[in-house]
């Protein structure tokens, strides 16, 4: 395990519009507000098309299984990181039949609206926090 104390700077809220690609819109909101490194603190709203991936094997190396579909879904949770301008987000969705989720991919389309809250951590280097690897490899990137 590796831990790091990070001071949270500005908090940026972005209201995203119907028809927008959720992942791309989060990236644009981060870029337009100069959040190069940050935390995706939460997100709410609804979507009518989803595209996610999940890990498909219980051992390393694993592989990704991509899942997509259409329908009306509420966003129950949205969290993740912005690392050097790249968005790594996970999402949980639900409708009357159940819930699903995974790693957010391009192609997830907003239905009514979405609100995403980003926490800016400034120049803190988050490289390695979202990769498979040994602790020594993550620490060496700091």
C-alpha positions as CSV (number, residue, x, y, z in Angstrom):
1,X,0.0,0.0,0.0
2,X,1.0,3.6,-0.7
3,X,-0.6,6.6,0.8
4,X,-0.2,10.3,0.1
5,X,-1.7,13.3,1.9
6,X,-3.1,15.8,-0.7
7,X,-4.5,19.2,-0.1
8,X,-7.7,19.8,-2.0
9,X,-7.7,23.1,-3.8
10,X,-10.6,24.5,-5.8
11,X,-13.8,22.5,-6.2
12,X,-15.3,22.8,-9.7
13,X,-18.9,21.9,-10.5
14,X,-19.9,21.2,-14.1
15,X,-23.5,20.9,-15.4
16,X,-23.5,18.8,-18.5
17,X,-26.2,18.9,-21.1
18,X,-28.5,16.3,-22.8
19,X,-26.8,14.5,-25.7
20,X,-23.2,15.1,-24.6
21,X,-20.8,12.2,-24.2
22,X,-20.2,12.0,-20.4
23,X,-16.5,11.1,-20.5
24,X,-15.7,13.7,-23.1
25,X,-17.6,16.4,-21.2
26,X,-15.8,15.6,-18.0
27,X,-12.5,16.0,-19.9
28,X,-13.6,19.3,-21.3
29,X,-14.8,20.6,-18.0
30,X,-11.4,19.7,-16.4
31,X,-9.5,21.3,-19.3
32,X,-11.6,24.5,-19.4
33,X,-11.1,24.9,-15.6
34,X,-7.4,24.0,-15.7
35,X,-7.8,20.9,-13.6
36,X,-4.9,18.8,-14.8
37,X,-4.7,16.7,-11.7
38,X,-7.8,16.1,-9.6
39,X,-10.4,13.9,-8.0
40,X,-13.9,13.2,-9.4
41,X,-15.7,13.6,-6.2
42,X,-19.2,12.7,-7.4
43,X,-21.7,12.9,-10.2
44,X,-25.5,12.7,-10.6
45,X,-27.9,12.8,-13.5
46,X,-29.2,10.3,-16.1
47,X,-28.0,8.7,-19.3
48,X,-29.7,6.9,-22.2
49,X,-26.7,5.0,-23.6
50,X,-23.8,3.4,-21.7
51,X,-20.4,2.1,-22.5
52,X,-18.2,0.7,-19.7
53,X,-15.6,-1.9,-19.2
54,X,-15.0,-4.3,-16.3
55,X,-12.2,-6.7,-15.5
56,X,-13.0,-10.1,-16.8
57,X,-10.5,-12.4,-15.1
58,X,-9.9,-12.8,-11.3
59,X,-6.1,-13.1,-11.7
60,X,-3.3,-11.0,-13.2
61,X,-2.9,-10.3,-15.9
62,X,-6.6,-9.6,-16.4
63,X,-8.4,-8.4,-19.5
64,X,-11.2,-5.9,-20.1
65,X,-14.8,-6.9,-21.0
66,X,-16.7,-4.1,-22.7
67,X,-20.4,-3.6,-22.1
68,X,-22.8,-1.2,-23.8
69,X,-26.5,-0.7,-24.1
70,X,-29.3,1.8,-24.3
71,X,-32.2,2.7,-22.0
72,X,-33.0,5.2,-19.3
73,X,-30.6,5.0,-16.4
74,X,-30.0,7.2,-13.3
75,X,-26.4,7.8,-12.3
76,X,-26.0,6.5,-8.8
77,X,-22.3,7.3,-8.4
78,X,-19.5,8.7,-10.4
79,X,-15.9,8.9,-9.1
80,X,-12.4,8.7,-10.2
81,X,-9.3,10.8,-11.0
82,X,-8.0,13.3,-13.5
83,X,-4.3,12.4,-14.1
84,X,-2.3,14.8,-16.3
85,X,-5.5,15.8,-18.0
86,X,-6.7,12.2,-18.6
87,X,-10.0,11.2,-17.0
88,X,-10.2,7.8,-15.3
89,X,-13.8,7.5,-14.1
90,X,-16.0,4.7,-12.7
91,X,-19.8,4.9,-12.8
92,X,-22.8,3.0,-11.3
93,X,-26.1,3.2,-13.1
94,X,-29.6,1.9,-12.2
95,X,-33.0,1.5,-13.7
96,X,-36.1,-0.4,-12.6
97,X,-34.4,-3.7,-13.5
98,X,-31.2,-3.3,-11.5
99,X,-27.8,-1.7,-11.4
100,X,-24.6,-2.0,-13.4
101,X,-21.4,-0.2,-13.6
102,X,-17.7,-0.1,-14.5
103,X,-15.0,2.0,-16.0
104,X,-16.6,4.8,-18.0
105,X,-15.9,4.7,-21.7
106,X,-16.7,7.1,-24.5
107,X,-20.2,6.5,-25.9
108,X,-22.1,7.1,-22.6
109,X,-24.7,9.7,-23.5
110,X,-26.4,12.1,-21.1
111,X,-30.2,11.9,-21.1
112,X,-31.6,14.8,-19.0
113,X,-28.5,16.4,-17.4
114,X,-25.4,15.5,-15.4
115,X,-23.6,17.4,-12.7
116,X,-20.0,16.4,-11.9
117,X,-17.9,17.8,-9.1
118,X,-14.1,17.9,-9.5
119,X,-11.6,18.6,-6.8
120,X,-8.4,20.3,-8.1
121,X,-5.2,19.0,-6.4
122,X,-2.9,21.4,-8.3
123,X,0.6,20.1,-9.3
124,X,0.3,16.9,-7.3
125,X,1.6,14.1,-9.5
126,X,-1.0,11.3,-9.6
127,X,0.9,9.2,-12.1
128,X,0.7,5.5,-11.3
129,X,-2.4,5.7,-9.0
130,X,-4.6,4.1,-11.6
131,X,-2.2,1.4,-13.0
132,X,-1.5,-2.2,-12.1
133,X,1.9,-2.4,-10.7
134,X,4.1,-2.8,-7.7
135,X,4.3,-0.2,-5.0
136,X,8.0,0.5,-5.9
137,X,6.9,1.5,-9.4
138,X,4.3,3.9,-8.2
139,X,6.6,5.5,-5.7
140,X,9.4,5.9,-8.3
141,X,7.0,8.1,-10.4
142,X,6.8,10.6,-7.5
